[in-house]
Amino acid sequence: MLKVLMEFRKGILFVRLYGILDSSTIKIFDDEVKEVIIESGIKYVVLNVENLKKISEEGVKDIRHLKKILKKTKGEFFLFGGEIKELKSLVNLENELKVFERVVI
């Protein structure tokens, strides 16, 4: 199961994922996260995967797709909590609050 918690603060959407992101839960991620970002035009997203227990290759691809979407709309994607080896190359924050040092709104 996948649980998604979102918080919008100072123009930045913080998304925290809990559980498993795989083919059985990818629709939850798409519906609750990607659609919200696309429909509302959010430019800055911090994705916290610190509490993900497992992620499939499909889940990694979906996260990479979200990063591409934000890049196309001149937004920025930040990832925190990359203890999952498949995501280590995407990690660009040492903690969520560091985003406020990198984003000027």
N, C-alpha and C positions, 0 to 999 in steps of 0.2 A: 504494500500500500504506500501511497505517496501523500504526504500532507504538505500543503503550501501555505505559508504565512507571508503576507505582504504588508508593507508600511510605506507610506509616501511622506517624505520629510524633506523640506527645503528644495523641492524640485527633483528629488532623487527617489526612485522606487527601490526599496530594499525587499528582496525576495529571499525567503529562507525555505530550503527544502529539507524534509525529514522523511526517512524511510528508503524506498527503492524507486529508482527511475529506470524503467525498462519498457518493453513493448506493451505490457499490461497496464502501465500507468502513464504512458507518454501523452495520452489524450488529456489527462488532467493537467499536465504541464502546458500543453498547447492551449487548452481552453481557458485556464485560470491565469496563465502568465503571458504567453505570446499574444493572444488576442487582445488582452487588456493593454499591452504596450503598443500594439499596432493601432488599435482603435482610438486610444487616447493621445497618441503622439508623444509619449514619454521619451525623453532624450537620454536620460541617465539611469542606468540600472546596475545595482549591486546584487549579484547572485551569490548567496551563501550556501555552499554545499557541505559545510562542516558536519552536518548531521545526516548526510546521506550514508546509508549502510552499503548500498550497492548501486552501480550504474551500468547499463548495458551499452554496447557500441551505438545502438540506436539513440539512447539518451545523450551520449556524447555528441553525436551528430546534430541532435536537436538543439543542444546548447550552442554549438558552433553556428548553427543557422540563426539563432537569436542574435549572436554577436554580429553576423553579417547584416541582418536587418537593421540593427542600430547603426552600423557603419554607413549604410546606404542613406539613412535619414540624418546623417551627420551627428548622431548621438554617440555615447560612449558606454562600453560594457566593462564591468569590473567583476572579478571573481575572487572570492575569499573561501578558504577552507579546503584547499586542494590536496588533502591527504590521499585522495583517490588517484592512483597513478595515471589513469586515462585523462585526468583533468589538470595535472601538474603544469603542463605547458601553457595553460590559459590563466593560471593564477597571477594576478597583478596587484593584490592588496594583502597586507599583512594583518589587517583587521578592518572591519566594516567602516569604522569612523575615519580611517585614513582617506576615504573618498572625499571628505570635506576639504582636505588639503589639496586635492587634485582637480576639483571641479569648481569653476567660478560661474555662478549663476547671476 
